[in-house]
Amino acid sequence: MKPNPRQDTVRRFFAGLTEYAFGCRLGVVDPPLVDYLAELLVRFIRNDDVFSVRGPTGKRLDQVADMLLEAEARQGEARRKVHRHIGDFTLFWCGVYPEVFERMRRLGRKDALLDYQTQGKRAYYIASTIAVESEPPRPAVLQRLSDDFEMCVFGLGEVRREWERRGGDSDPAWPLLIN
C-alpha cells in the first residue's frame, strides 16, 4: 500500500493534540487509550466513517437508537463492531462537537430520548465483553473507555479547544481537517 503523506500529517496532528490534552492538561498517561482516541479523530474526519453502520437494506444508520437495534440483531464480531461504533459515535459527538449533538437531539428524532453518555459507556462495556480473535482494540481499552467515558468526553473537548487555540486555518494540518 502506498503511503499517504496527507493521512500521516493528520495522524501526527491528532496524535500530538491528543497526547498534549490528555497528558499535560488532564495528567492521563495511558498510551493505548490516547492512541485509540487519536485514531478515532483520524477515522471520523470522513463522514462515511462517522456513519458507517448500515441496516439490513444497506441504509445508513445515523441515530443511536437504530444502531442499538442493529447491534442486537448481530452476533459475535459483527455485534462487537456495532457496539464499539456506538461508543465511538457518542464519544465523538459529546466530546468534540457537543453543540451539534445538542442540535441533533432537539430535532425531535428518536435519539432525543437517549442519554448519549450512558449509551456510549454501555456500548463500550458490551464491546469489551465480546470475545473476538483478531479485531482490535483490546478489551482493556474498551473497558477503560466505558469506565472513563466522561473524562474522555472532557479530554476530547480539550483537544478541540487546543486545535482552535492554535489558530485553525493558520495550522498546516487545518486544510486536511475541513476537506
N, C-alpha and C positions, 0 to 999 in steps of 0.2 A: 504494500500500500504506500502510495506516495505521500510524503509528509506535507502537511498543510500549515504553512507559516502563520496564516491568519488565525487558524484554530489554536495554534501553540501560543500566540500572543494573548488571545482571550483567556486561555487556560492559565497562563502565568499571571495575568492581570487579576483574575478572580482568586487564584491561589494566594497571591500576595495580600490582597484586601482581606480575605477570609482569615489568613494567619494573623494579620495585624489586629483585626477586630476581636477575634476570639482570644488570642494570646496576650496582646498588650492591653486591650480595653476591658476584657472580661476575666483575664487570668486563667483561661481554659487552655491547657496544653494537652491536647488529645489528637495526635496526628491522624488516626483513622477517621475520627469524627469530622475534623476540619477538612480533610481531603474529600470526604463524602459531600460536604456542603459546598465546597468549591466546584466539584464536578456537577452537582445539582444545578448551580448557577450557569455553568457552561452548557449543560443539556437544555435548560429551559430558555436559552436565548431563542431557540427555534420554537415557534408556535406549534409545529407538528409534534414536538416532544411534550409540550405542556398539555396538549390534548391528544395524547397517543392512545388512550383506551378507546376501543371500539366495541360496539354491541354486536349481537349475533348477525345483524344485517349489514354490518360494516359502518354503521352510522357512528360518527364521533360523539363520545360522551363528554359533555362539558359541565356536568353537575355531579357533585359528590354523591348525592342520593342515587343517581343512576349507576355510578361506578360501584357503589356498595352492593347494589343488586347484582351487577355483573360479577363482582368478586365472589359472591356466594354461589353463583352458578358454575364457577370454575373449580378445578381441583389441582392439588399439587403445586408444581412450579408456576403454572398459569395463575392460580389463586394468589400465591405469594407476590407475583409480579404486580397484580392489580392493587393489592393492599399496600405494597410499597409505593406504588404510584399515588395512591390516595394520600399517604403520608407526605410524599414529596409535594404534591399539588397543594395541600392545605398549608404546609410549612412555607412554601414559596409565597403564596398569596398573603398569609398572615404576617410574614416577616419582611418581605421585600416590597410588596405593594398593598399595604393594608387599606389604602383609600379605594383601590379598585375592588378589593374583596368586599368592603362595606357597600360599595355601589352595586355589586352583583347581588348581594343579599337583599338590598332594598327593592330590587326589581320584581319582587313578589314570586320568585321562582321557588321550586322545591327546596333548594338549599337555604332559603331564608329561615327555615325551621331548624337547621343544623348548627351546632357549635363546631366550627372547623377545628379548633384546638383539641377538643375531646375526640373528634373523629380521626384527626391526624395521629394522636397518641395511640388510640385503639388500633388503627391500621398498621402502624409500625410494630406494635406489640404482636398482632396476629402474624404479620410477615416474619417476625423474628422466631416464631414458633413452628413455622412450616419448614420441615427438613427438605433440602434440595442438595443435589450432588455438586453442581458447578456454578450456580448462579450467585455472583457477588451481590451485595456485600455480605460480610459475615454476620451471623445472627447477633453478635455482641454489639455491632454498630447500630443495627436496627433497634435493639433493646435500649441502647443509650439514647437514640432519637426519641423513643417513646417516653423514657424516664425524664428526659431533659428537654421536652418539646418547647416549653415556654422560654427557656434560656436560649434555645436555638432560634426561636422567633425573634427575641431581642437581639441576638448576635447578628442575624441577617439584616435586621434594621440598621445596626451599626455599620455593616458592610455597605449598605445603600448610602447612608449618611457620609461615609468616607469617600465613596466614588463621586458623590455630588460635591463634597467639600474640595475635592481635587480639581474641580473646575469643569466637570462634564466634557464639553467639546474641546477643551484645551488638552485633555489627556490623549496620548497617542492611541490608546485602545478604544476610545469612545466611539469612533465611527463603526467599529465592529459590533458594538452593543446595540446599535439602532438599525442596522441593516436587516 
